[in-house]
């Protein structure tokens, strides 16, 4: 028997997970699937119950750090 979401937050996280899976499928169709690292990161967000705001801040910080490293090269 599958779990049913109990709270509004659980429903939001379930919706976000479903959107992530659809997006990954579309990326695969376009021959640009998410990397194992990207998949693991989003699974961590889901497992640990990160808010959408916290997820965005984390991804933004990683992108900014990567841009600095790339610019230094």
C-alpha positions as CSV (number, residue, x, y, z in Angstrom):
1,X,0.0,0.0,0.0
2,X,1.4,3.4,-0.9
3,X,1.8,6.3,1.6
4,X,-0.6,9.2,1.3
5,X,0.6,12.7,2.1
6,X,-0.6,13.8,5.5
7,X,0.1,17.5,5.6
8,X,0.1,20.3,3.1
9,X,3.9,20.3,3.2
10,X,4.0,16.6,2.4
11,X,1.7,17.3,-0.5
12,X,4.0,20.1,-1.7
13,X,7.1,17.9,-1.4
14,X,5.3,15.1,-3.3
15,X,4.4,17.5,-6.0
16,X,7.9,18.8,-6.2
17,X,9.3,15.2,-6.5
18,X,6.9,14.4,-9.3
19,X,7.9,17.6,-11.2
20,X,11.6,16.6,-10.7
21,X,10.9,13.2,-12.2
22,X,9.1,14.6,-15.1
23,X,11.9,17.2,-15.7
24,X,14.5,14.4,-15.6
25,X,12.5,12.4,-18.1
26,X,12.3,15.4,-20.4
27,X,16.0,16.1,-20.1
28,X,16.7,12.5,-21.0
29,X,14.6,12.8,-24.1
30,X,16.6,15.8,-25.1
31,X,19.8,13.7,-24.5
32,X,20.9,15.8,-21.5
33,X,19.8,13.7,-18.5
34,X,20.6,15.0,-15.0
35,X,23.9,13.7,-13.6
36,X,24.1,11.3,-10.7
37,X,25.3,14.2,-8.5
38,X,22.3,16.3,-9.5
39,X,19.9,13.4,-8.8
40,X,21.5,12.7,-5.5
41,X,21.3,16.4,-4.5
42,X,17.5,16.5,-5.2
43,X,17.0,13.2,-3.4
44,X,18.8,14.6,-0.4
45,X,16.5,17.7,-0.5
46,X,13.5,15.4,-0.5
47,X,14.8,13.0,2.1
48,X,15.7,15.8,4.5
49,X,12.6,17.8,3.9
50,X,14.3,21.0,2.7
51,X,12.0,24.0,2.0
52,X,11.9,25.3,-1.6
53,X,13.6,28.5,-0.4
54,X,16.5,26.6,1.2
55,X,16.9,24.5,-1.9
56,X,17.1,27.6,-4.1
57,X,19.6,29.2,-1.8
58,X,21.8,26.1,-1.8
59,X,21.7,25.7,-5.6
60,X,22.4,29.4,-6.1
61,X,25.4,29.3,-3.7
62,X,26.8,26.3,-5.5
63,X,26.3,28.0,-8.9
64,X,28.1,31.1,-7.7
65,X,31.0,29.1,-6.3
66,X,31.3,27.2,-9.5
67,X,31.3,30.5,-11.5
68,X,34.1,31.8,-9.3
69,X,36.2,28.7,-9.8
70,X,35.5,28.8,-13.6
71,X,36.4,32.4,-13.8
72,X,39.7,31.8,-12.0
73,X,40.8,29.2,-14.5
